[in-house]
Amino acid sequence: MARAAEDAGADAVSLINTITGMAIDIGTRRPRLANITGGLSGPAVKPVALRMVWEVYRAVKVPIIGMGGIMNGRDSIEFILSGATAVAVGTAHFINPVASVHVIEEMENFMREKGVTHIKNLIGGLITK
Ligand SMILES: Cc1cc2nc3c(=O)[nH]c(=O)nc-3n(C[C@H](O)[C@H](O)[C@H](O)COP(=O)(O)O)c2cc1C
């Protein structure tokens, strides 16, 4: 899909969206969601999101906006290392409306601690061998 988007002229790709899930009230045997199925987001989807960013990073040249379960700066750095050029934060704001401000501060602190002078030096920096 990312290759198709790139071939069609996309300037960037954004991933991942929610993953479709379900929840059931066993007492009533009814779905907990009005639509029966619904979008799963937040920390539960982060491993899947990281894997997809990593795969897409190796498949296309356009920049990737990575998201899915980012709750803090460490999560965000994981996405950058897996190949994201930028990140987005959604669900975390339901817990803390200024979560993204903390994410940025924590990323800056991490970079200072590690002596990383520019975020570009971390993009796709995962060491696999
Ligand atoms: C309440 C809510 C509404 C969303 N609406 C959309 C939408 O309209 N279009 C879309 O592409 N993604 C939508 N998403 C998915 C988010 O953009 C994001 O990809 C996903 O939630 C994973 O990131 P997160 O774990 O930081 O929330 C929505 C997510 C939530 C929680």
Ligand as a Chemical Component Dictionary entry (heavy atoms), coordinates in Angstrom:
data_LIG
# 
_chem_comp.id                   LIG 
_chem_comp.type                 NON-POLYMER 
_chem_comp.pdbx_formal_charge   0 
_chem_comp.three_letter_code    LIG 
# 
loop_
_chem_comp_atom.comp_id 
_chem_comp_atom.atom_id 
_chem_comp_atom.alt_atom_id 
_chem_comp_atom.type_symbol 
_chem_comp_atom.charge 
_chem_comp_atom.model_Cartn_x 
_chem_comp_atom.model_Cartn_y 
_chem_comp_atom.model_Cartn_z 
_chem_comp_atom.pdbx_ordinal 
LIG C1  C1  C 0 -11.185 8.850  18.785 1  
LIG C2  C2  C 0 -10.313 8.559  17.598 2  
LIG C3  C3  C 0 -10.705 8.999  16.347 3  
LIG C4  C4  C 0 -9.925  8.727  15.215 4  
LIG N1  N1  N 0 -10.323 9.166  13.997 5  
LIG C5  C5  C 0 -9.576  8.913  12.899 6  
LIG C6  C6  C 0 -9.990  9.372  11.611 7  
LIG O1  O1  O 0 -11.029 10.016 11.455 8  
LIG N2  N2  N 0 -9.200  9.078  10.548 9  
LIG C7  C7  C 0 -8.031  8.364  10.678 10 
LIG O2  O2  O 0 -7.347  8.132  9.680  11 
LIG N3  N3  N 0 -7.618  7.921  11.888 12 
LIG C8  C8  C 0 -8.357  8.181  12.997 13 
LIG N4  N4  N 0 -7.945  7.735  14.228 14 
LIG C9  C9  C 0 -6.702  6.965  14.312 15 
LIG C10 C10 C 0 -5.545  7.846  14.776 16 
LIG O3  O3  O 0 -5.239  8.807  13.785 17 
LIG C11 C11 C 0 -4.287  7.009  15.030 18 
LIG O4  O4  O 0 -3.847  6.451  13.826 19 
LIG C12 C12 C 0 -4.512  5.878  15.997 20 
LIG O5  O5  O 0 -5.379  6.281  17.036 21 
LIG C13 C13 C 0 -3.191  5.355  16.580 22 
LIG O6  O6  O 0 -2.515  6.353  17.315 23 
LIG P1  P1  P 0 -2.679  6.514  18.902 24 
LIG O7  O7  O 0 -2.459  5.146  19.529 25 
LIG O8  O8  O 0 -1.658  7.546  19.296 26 
LIG O9  O9  O 0 -4.086  7.004  19.138 27 
LIG C14 C14 C 0 -8.716  7.997  15.360 28 
LIG C15 C15 C 0 -8.325  7.565  16.641 29 
LIG C16 C16 C 0 -9.111  7.818  17.742 30 
LIG C17 C17 C 0 -8.660  7.310  19.112 31 
# 
loop_
_chem_comp_bond.comp_id 
_chem_comp_bond.atom_id_1 
_chem_comp_bond.atom_id_2 
_chem_comp_bond.value_order 
_chem_comp_bond.pdbx_ordinal 
LIG C1  C2  SING 1  
LIG C2  C3  SING 2  
LIG C2  C16 DOUB 3  
LIG C3  C4  DOUB 4  
LIG C4  N1  SING 5  
LIG C4  C14 SING 6  
LIG N1  C5  DOUB 7  
LIG C5  C6  SING 8  
LIG C5  C8  SING 9  
LIG C6  O1  DOUB 10 
LIG C6  N2  SING 11 
LIG N2  C7  SING 12 
LIG C7  O2  DOUB 13 
LIG C7  N3  SING 14 
LIG N3  C8  DOUB 15 
LIG C8  N4  SING 16 
LIG N4  C9  SING 17 
LIG N4  C14 SING 18 
LIG C9  C10 SING 19 
LIG C10 O3  SING 20 
LIG C10 C11 SING 21 
LIG C11 O4  SING 22 
LIG C11 C12 SING 23 
LIG C12 O5  SING 24 
LIG C12 C13 SING 25 
LIG C13 O6  SING 26 
LIG O6  P1  SING 27 
LIG P1  O7  DOUB 28 
LIG P1  O8  SING 29 
LIG P1  O9  SING 30 
LIG C14 C15 DOUB 31 
LIG C15 C16 SING 32 
LIG C16 C17 SING 33 
# 
